[in-house]
Amino acid sequence: MALTIPPNFKNDIESNHTNIYPFVVIDLDGLNIRISTNPITIGADFHKPLLLNVPSLKESIDLETRKYKINSVTLDISNVEYEGTRFSDLASSKSLMNAPVLVKWGSPSTTDYDTGFTVYNGTVRRYTHTDDKVKIELEDRS
């Protein structure tokens, strides 16, 4: 499936000064957890600055055996208390397993979710945490 770049995002990345950031939406049966590397507001939704790494995508195809390795992403999230709660407390209300997750890139002209560039759509496959850090492993929905 080809990725479609929103026109506003394309204009922003073609300028001389690029300012892009990742943001993630985890859907827990209607309870959306929104995080980013920066404290940002998209539409009316605030994204907490808990994301510790910029997600990278990895996928491969073995041409000899014709096997496709499913794309996976790992999110490292701060579990330090932010605004009176830890990320693990937010996620403990419902199970994170198999929760749908969207990873998007935003730019200065990102005003809503449609103007953000969707780079990954997956589900939670593994979730571990310590007092300082949460690690969520995602698997591509395809």
N, CA, C and O of each residue as an XYZ file, in Angstrom:
568
protein
N       0.836     -1.170      0.000
C       0.000      0.000      0.000
C       0.887      1.240      0.000
O       1.784      1.368      0.832
N       0.637      2.133     -0.917
C       1.430      3.353     -1.020
C       1.002      4.353      0.045
O      -0.179      4.465      0.374
N       1.966      5.067      0.570
C       1.673      6.103      1.555
C       1.289      7.387      0.834
O       1.928      7.773     -0.144
N       0.256      8.039      1.316
C      -0.185      9.303      0.741
C       0.242     10.436      1.666
O      -0.130     10.476      2.838
N       1.019     11.343      1.124
C       1.514     12.469      1.914
C       0.520     13.621      1.788
O       0.237     14.072      0.678
N      -0.015     14.105      2.913
C      -0.918     15.263      2.856
C      -0.192     16.467      2.250
O       0.993     16.667      2.521
N      -0.880     17.271      1.436
C      -0.222     18.410      0.758
C       0.462     19.382      1.711
O       1.557     19.862      1.414
N      -0.165     19.683      2.858
C       0.452     20.631      3.789
C       1.756     20.069      4.359
O       2.724     20.809      4.535
N       1.786     18.765      4.646
C       2.986     18.130      5.184
C       4.093     18.146      4.125
O       5.255     18.414      4.433
N       3.723     17.859      2.892
C       4.698     17.864      1.793
C       5.313     19.249      1.630
O       6.524     19.369      1.446
N       4.495     20.294      1.695
C       5.017     21.663      1.589
C       5.972     21.977      2.733
O       7.000     22.623      2.530
N       5.631     21.516      3.938
C       6.489     21.773      5.100
C       7.843     21.087      4.992
O       8.862     21.674      5.355
N       7.869     19.853      4.500
C       9.155     19.143      4.432
C      10.000     19.585      3.243
O      11.198     19.307      3.195
N       9.386     20.269      2.286
C      10.150     20.782      1.150
C      10.725     22.166      1.411
O      11.477     22.686      0.586
N      10.386     22.769      2.539
C      10.911     24.100      2.860
C      12.348     23.982      3.362
O      12.845     22.881      3.599
N      13.002     25.121      3.519
C      14.397     25.139      3.967
C      14.555     24.718      5.424
O      15.578     24.141      5.790
N      13.562     24.996      6.253
C      13.629     24.677      7.679
C      12.554     23.649      7.998
O      11.365     23.963      8.030
N      12.989     22.419      8.234
C      12.045     21.346      8.503
C      11.886     21.157     10.000
O      12.874     21.053     10.727
N      10.655     21.112     10.457
C      10.359     20.892     11.868
C       9.250     19.845     11.936
O       8.067     20.184     11.939
N       9.636     18.580     11.991
C       8.639     17.510     12.073
C       8.816     16.752     13.387
O       9.900     16.739     13.971
N       7.742     16.128     13.835
C       7.753     15.418     15.114
C       6.792     14.237     15.016
O       5.786     14.300     14.308
N       7.113     13.156     15.736
C       6.182     12.016     15.750
C       5.115     12.215     16.824
O       5.357     12.843     17.855
N       3.944     11.673     16.562
C       2.926     11.584     17.599
C       2.185     10.268     17.446
O       2.015      9.756     16.340
N       1.749      9.731     18.575
C       1.188      8.380     18.627
C      -0.178      8.437     19.304
O      -0.371      9.148     20.290
N      -1.130      7.665     18.749
C      -2.454      7.537     19.357
C      -2.702      6.053     19.603
O      -2.702      5.254     18.667
N      -2.913      5.691     20.865
C      -3.214      4.312     21.254
C      -4.686      4.277     21.645
O      -5.113      5.006     22.540
N      -5.461      3.427     20.973
C      -6.899      3.344     21.215
C      -7.204      2.178     22.150
O      -7.087      1.016     21.761
N      -7.600      2.495     23.394
C      -7.967      1.467     24.369
C      -9.483      1.442     24.539
O     -10.008      1.935     25.537
N     -10.172      0.876     23.580
C     -11.640      0.788     23.624
C     -12.282      2.136     23.929
O     -13.083      2.256     24.856
N     -11.929      3.136     23.150
C     -12.519      4.465     23.327
C     -11.678      5.410     24.162
O     -11.816      6.626     24.024
N     -10.815      4.897     25.021
C      -9.896      5.733     25.792
C      -8.630      5.896     24.955
O      -7.841      4.961     24.827
N      -8.441      7.076     24.391
C      -7.273      7.316     23.549
C      -6.138      7.885     24.375
O      -6.291      8.895     25.061
N      -4.989      7.215     24.297
C      -3.777      7.707     24.942
C      -2.969      8.377     23.849
O      -2.637      7.744     22.846
N      -2.648      9.648     24.027
C      -1.937     10.425     23.014
C      -0.593     10.863     23.568
O      -0.517     11.504     24.617
N       0.477     10.507     22.845
C       1.827     10.862     23.283
C       2.641     11.382     22.107
O       2.305     11.139     20.947
N       3.702     12.093     22.416
C       4.611     12.619     21.407
C       5.962     12.872     22.069
O       6.128     12.676     23.273
N       6.916     13.308     21.263
C       8.206     13.703     21.818
C       8.135     15.127     22.357
O       8.977     15.531     23.159
N       7.133     15.892     21.919
C       6.931     17.284     22.324
C       5.541     17.437     22.930
O       4.642     16.660     22.607
N       5.350     18.421     23.799
C       3.983     18.696     24.261
C       3.238     19.439     23.158
O       3.485     20.624     22.935
N       2.335     18.759     22.470
C       1.637     19.360     21.331
C       0.127     19.187     21.474
O      -0.348     18.283     22.161
N      -0.608     20.062     20.818
C      -2.056     19.950     20.748
C      -2.432     19.866     19.275
O      -2.064     20.726     18.474
N      -3.170     18.816     18.934
C      -3.651     18.644     17.567
C      -5.165     18.624     17.643
O      -5.759     17.766     18.295
N      -5.778     19.580     16.968
C      -7.215     19.753     17.141
C      -7.444     20.196     18.578
O      -6.885     21.196     19.027
N      -8.266     19.445     19.290
C      -8.513     19.740     20.707
C      -7.786     18.761     21.617
O      -7.970     18.799     22.834
N      -6.956     17.876     21.045
C      -6.319     16.792     21.803
C      -4.874     17.120     22.150
O      -4.064     17.416     21.272
N      -4.562     17.065     23.445
C      -3.195     17.288     23.916
C      -2.433     15.965     23.912
O      -2.951     14.941     24.358
N      -1.206     15.993     23.407
C      -0.333     14.825     23.396
C       0.757     15.028     24.434
O       1.520     15.992     24.366
N       0.825     14.123     25.387
C       1.807     14.239     26.468
C       3.213     13.977     25.932
O       3.391     13.099     25.088
N       4.214     14.721     26.406
C       5.587     14.549     25.916
C       6.292     13.377     26.609
O       7.258     13.575     27.345
N       5.807     12.175     26.371
C       6.341     10.986     27.030
C       7.131     10.071     26.099
O       7.831      9.173     26.568
N       7.033     10.282     24.817
C       7.713      9.420     23.848
C       9.213      9.704     23.879
O       9.641     10.834     23.643
N      10.009      8.672     24.173
C      11.453      8.854     24.339
C      12.242      8.697     23.047
O      13.341      9.237     22.923
N      11.696      7.965     22.087
C      12.439      7.743     20.851
C      11.576      8.052     19.645
O      10.347      8.070     19.728
N      12.227      8.293     18.537
C      11.524      8.476     17.276
C      11.370      7.089     16.675
O      12.372      6.438     16.378
N      10.132      6.616     16.487
C       9.930      5.250     15.994
C      10.564      5.045     14.615
O      10.476      5.907     13.740
N      11.198      3.895     14.444
C      11.756      3.558     13.138
C      11.076      2.292     12.629
O      10.719      1.408     13.407
N      10.907      2.221     11.328
C      10.218      1.095     10.702
C      11.231      0.146     10.101
O      12.224      0.572      9.512
N      10.975     -1.152     10.255
C      11.843     -2.168      9.674
C      10.980     -3.230      9.014
O      10.042     -3.746      9.622
N      11.300     -3.555      7.763
C      10.615     -4.656      7.107
C      11.559     -5.241      6.077
O      12.471     -4.564      5.601
N      11.337     -6.501      5.734
C      12.211     -7.139      4.765
C      11.455     -8.234      4.015
O      10.433     -8.746      4.471
N      11.996     -8.565      2.861
C      11.445     -9.640      2.029
C      12.607    -10.523      1.614
O      13.621    -10.032      1.117
N      12.462    -11.832      1.818
C      13.458    -12.793      1.348
C      13.028    -13.232     -0.039
O      12.043    -13.956     -0.187
N      13.755    -12.802     -1.052
C      13.353    -13.080     -2.425
C      13.512    -14.554     -2.798
O      12.782    -15.053     -3.654
N      14.447    -15.251     -2.171
C      14.635    -16.672     -2.479
C      13.481    -17.511     -1.967
O      12.953    -18.353     -2.692
N      13.086    -17.286     -0.721
C      12.004    -18.093     -0.142
C      10.646    -17.417     -0.269
O       9.621    -18.006      0.073
N      10.638    -16.181     -0.761
C       9.418    -15.396     -0.940
C       8.665    -15.182      0.378
O       7.435    -15.192      0.416
N       9.422    -14.991      1.439
C       8.817    -14.745      2.739
C       8.934    -13.258      3.067
O       9.965    -12.625      2.840
N       7.857    -12.734      3.600
C       7.776    -11.335      3.990
C       7.832    -11.262      5.506
O       7.032    -11.900      6.191
N       8.760    -10.500      6.027
C       8.849    -10.325      7.471
C       7.942     -9.166      7.864
O       8.043     -8.069      7.315
N       7.061     -9.423      8.816
C       6.092     -8.420      9.220
C       6.795     -7.234      9.864
O       7.687     -7.383     10.699
N       6.365     -6.070      9.451
C       6.908     -4.818      9.920
C       6.643     -4.652     11.419
O       5.531     -4.912     11.880
N       7.643     -4.226     12.173
C       7.454     -4.015     13.604
C       8.077     -2.687     14.035
O       9.029     -2.194     13.430
N       7.511     -2.136     15.089
C       7.982     -0.866     15.645
C       8.040     -1.019     17.156
O       7.172     -1.658     17.750
N       9.056     -0.437     17.780
C       9.157     -0.421     19.231
C       9.073      1.023     19.707
O       9.783      1.902     19.218
N       8.186      1.246     20.676
C       8.037      2.572     21.265
C       8.621      2.543     22.669
O       8.265      1.679     23.470
N       9.509      3.473     22.975
C      10.023      3.655     24.327
C       9.340      4.883     24.908
O       9.417      5.975     24.346
N       8.671      4.692     26.040
C       7.852      5.736     26.638
C       8.300      5.958     28.075
O       8.584      5.006     28.801
N       8.360      7.211     28.476
C       8.727      7.535     29.848
C       7.620      7.104     30.797
O       6.442      7.367     30.552
N       8.004      6.439     31.883
C       7.037      6.029     32.892
C       7.176      6.881     34.153
O       6.618      6.550     35.199
N       7.918      7.967     34.047
C       8.057      8.904     35.156
C       6.738      9.649     35.291
O       6.063      9.912     34.296
N       6.374      9.984     36.508
C       5.102     10.649     36.759
C       5.018     11.979     36.004
O       5.904     12.827     36.111
N       3.937     12.142     35.242
C       3.679     13.366     34.477
C       2.253     13.806     34.777
O       1.308     13.047     34.562
N       2.095     15.020     35.269
C       0.796     15.561     35.673
C       0.070     14.625     36.642
O      -1.144     14.439     36.557
N       0.836     14.045     37.555
C       0.253     13.221     38.608
C       0.008     11.762     38.264
O      -0.475     11.011     39.112
N       0.325     11.340     37.051
C       0.111      9.932     36.662
C       1.284      9.397     35.870
O       2.000     10.135     35.193
N       1.457      8.104     35.974
C       2.450      7.389     35.170
C       1.751      6.786     33.956
O       0.546      6.537     33.984
N       2.520      6.551     32.885
C       1.941      5.933     31.696
C       1.381      4.553     32.027
O       0.310      4.189     31.541
N       2.091      3.787     32.844
C       1.623      2.439     33.187
C       0.290      2.489     33.937
O      -0.500      1.550     33.845
N       0.027      3.574     34.680
C      -1.268      3.729     35.345
C      -2.374      4.001     34.335
O      -3.486      3.494     34.484
N      -2.078      4.801     33.302
C      -3.065      5.067     32.247
C      -3.439      3.782     31.525
O      -4.605      3.542     31.210
N      -2.427      2.964     31.271
C      -2.640      1.748     30.492
C      -3.191      0.602     31.331
O      -3.642     -0.401     30.776
N      -3.164      0.729     32.654
C      -3.623     -0.386     33.492
C      -5.140     -0.491     33.573
O      -5.667     -1.524     33.988
N      -5.853      0.574     33.178
C      -7.315      0.530     33.258
C      -7.905     -0.496     32.289
O      -8.946     -1.090     32.571
N      -7.246     -0.703     31.155
C      -7.681     -1.696     30.171
C      -6.432     -2.357     29.605
O      -5.338     -1.800     29.703
N      -6.579     -3.520     29.024
C      -5.427     -4.241     28.474
C      -4.914     -3.558     27.207
O      -5.687     -3.203     26.318
N      -3.610     -3.384     27.147
C      -2.991     -2.822     25.949
C      -2.848     -3.850     24.829
O      -2.706     -3.478     23.664
N      -2.882     -5.113     25.162
C      -2.668     -6.150     24.152
C      -3.711     -6.030     23.039
O      -4.907     -5.897     23.298
N      -3.232     -6.080     21.807
C      -4.038     -5.981     20.584
C      -4.717     -4.631     20.392
O      -5.595     -4.502     19.539
N      -4.329     -3.630     21.163
C      -4.898     -2.293     20.976
C      -4.361     -1.680     19.689
O      -3.168     -1.790     19.407
N      -5.219     -1.039     18.904
C      -4.743     -0.377     17.688
C      -3.916      0.866     18.014
O      -4.227      1.616     18.940
N      -2.852      1.064     17.228
C      -1.940      2.191     17.452
C      -1.655      2.867     16.112
O      -1.351      2.198     15.124
N      -1.753      4.180     16.087
C      -1.383      4.974     14.916
C      -0.128      5.768     15.240
O      -0.048      6.421     16.281
N       0.849      5.710     14.346
C       2.050      6.534     14.473
C       2.013      7.510     13.304
O       1.936      7.104     12.145
N       2.070      8.795     13.620
C       1.988      9.829     12.592
C       3.135     10.814     12.762
O       3.744     10.904     13.828
N       3.419     11.553     11.692
C       4.367     12.649     11.739
C       3.586     13.938     11.562
O       2.703     14.040     10.710
N       3.927     14.912     12.377
C       3.306     16.222     12.286
C       4.326     17.268     11.874
O       5.533     17.053     11.978
N       3.827     18.398     11.406
C       4.667     19.512     10.987
C       3.995     20.802     11.472
O       2.901     20.739     12.032
N       4.610     21.951     11.275
C       4.004     23.185     11.776
C       2.567     23.431     11.292
O       1.787     24.073     11.995
N       2.211     22.936     10.114
C       0.862     23.179      9.611
C      -0.110     22.039      9.931
O      -1.223     22.018      9.407
N       0.289     21.105     10.774
C      -0.621     20.029     11.181
C      -1.636     20.598     12.160
O      -1.286     21.030     13.258
N      -2.904     20.592     11.745
C      -3.965     21.158     12.572
C      -4.924     20.099     13.090
O      -5.585     20.299     14.108
N      -5.001     18.973     12.391
C      -5.864     17.876     12.822
C      -5.232     16.559     12.363
O      -4.169     16.559     11.742
N      -5.883     15.454     12.668
C      -5.289     14.151     12.366
C      -5.211     13.872     10.870
O      -4.357     13.103     10.430
N      -6.079     14.479     10.092
C      -6.043     14.271      8.645
C      -4.862     14.977      7.988
O      -4.421     14.563      6.916
N      -4.345     16.030      8.607
C      -3.218     16.749      8.018
C      -1.874     16.229      8.524
O      -0.823     16.722      8.114
N      -1.905     15.235      9.414
C      -0.680     14.559      9.842
C      -0.380     13.409      8.885
O      -1.295     12.855      8.277
N       0.869     13.055      8.749
C       1.297     11.998      7.835
C       1.320     10.659      8.572
O       2.157     10.455      9.452
N       0.418      9.749      8.225
C       0.351      8.433      8.859
C       1.470      7.551      8.310
O       1.514      7.266      7.113
N       2.375      7.121      9.192
C       3.486      6.281      8.760
C       3.337      4.835      9.226
O       4.010      3.944      8.708
N       2.454      4.597     10.205
C       2.332      3.233     10.718
C       0.973      3.036     11.366
O       0.476      3.901     12.088
N       0.388      1.885     11.094
C      -0.880      1.498     11.692
C      -0.698      0.069     12.177
O      -0.578     -0.846     11.363
N      -0.675     -0.134     13.471
C      -0.382     -1.463     13.999
C      -1.167     -1.784     15.251
O      -2.055     -1.038     15.664
N      -0.816     -2.920     15.850
C      -1.434     -3.351     17.104
C      -0.335     -3.698     18.103
O       0.780     -4.051     17.721
N      -0.665     -3.594     19.373
C       0.296     -3.893     20.438
C       0.474     -5.405     20.525
O      -0.503     -6.145     20.642
N       1.718     -5.859     20.467
C       2.045     -7.282     20.592
C       2.733     -7.613     21.906
O       2.599     -8.726     22.414
N       3.470     -6.658     22.461
C       4.175     -6.898     23.728
C       4.262     -5.581     24.483
O       4.454     -4.515     23.899
N       4.113     -5.689     25.807
C       4.118     -4.497     26.645
C       4.857     -4.835     27.927
O       4.458     -5.747     28.651
N       5.936     -4.108     28.217
C       6.679     -4.289     29.465
C       6.967     -2.904     30.050
O       7.019     -1.908     29.328
N       7.155     -2.862     31.376
C       7.482     -1.567     31.975
C       8.279     -1.744     33.253
O       8.215     -2.771     33.928
N       9.035     -0.697     33.557
C       9.757     -0.567     34.818
C       9.267      0.738     35.448
O       8.314      1.347     34.962
N       9.915      1.159     36.520
C       9.529      2.422     37.150
C       9.840      3.623     36.255
O       9.182      4.658     36.359
N      10.836      3.491     35.378
C      11.271      4.616     34.561
C      10.821      4.569     33.110
O      10.685      5.613     32.472
N      10.587      3.368     32.578
C      10.400      3.240     31.136
C       9.367      2.175     30.789
O       9.276      1.138     31.446
N       8.591      2.449     29.743
C       7.634      1.497     29.190
C       8.103      1.149     27.785
O       8.509      2.025     27.021
N       8.045     -0.112     27.457
C       8.420     -0.556     26.120
C       7.216     -1.248     25.491
O       6.698     -2.226     26.031
N       6.780     -0.736     24.353
C       5.633     -1.315     23.640
C       6.118     -1.752     22.260
O       6.678     -0.957     21.505
N       5.896     -3.020     21.946
C       6.254     -3.529     20.627
C       4.985     -3.676     19.811
O       4.009     -4.287     20.246
N       5.020     -3.102     18.619
C       3.869     -3.083     17.718
C       4.116     -3.979     16.522
O       5.255     -4.190     16.103
N       3.027     -4.501     15.982
C       3.099     -5.297     14.766
C       2.152     -4.683     13.746
O       1.056     -4.237     14.086
N       2.584     -4.667     12.503
C       1.802     -4.102     11.415
C       0.440     -4.775     11.319
O       0.337     -5.990     11.492
N      -0.584     -4.018     11.051
C      -1.928     -4.568     10.968
C      -2.140     -5.406      9.717
O      -3.108     -6.164      9.646
N      -1.261     -5.289      8.733
C      -1.436     -6.086      7.513
C      -1.151     -7.542      7.796
O      -1.243     -8.376      6.895
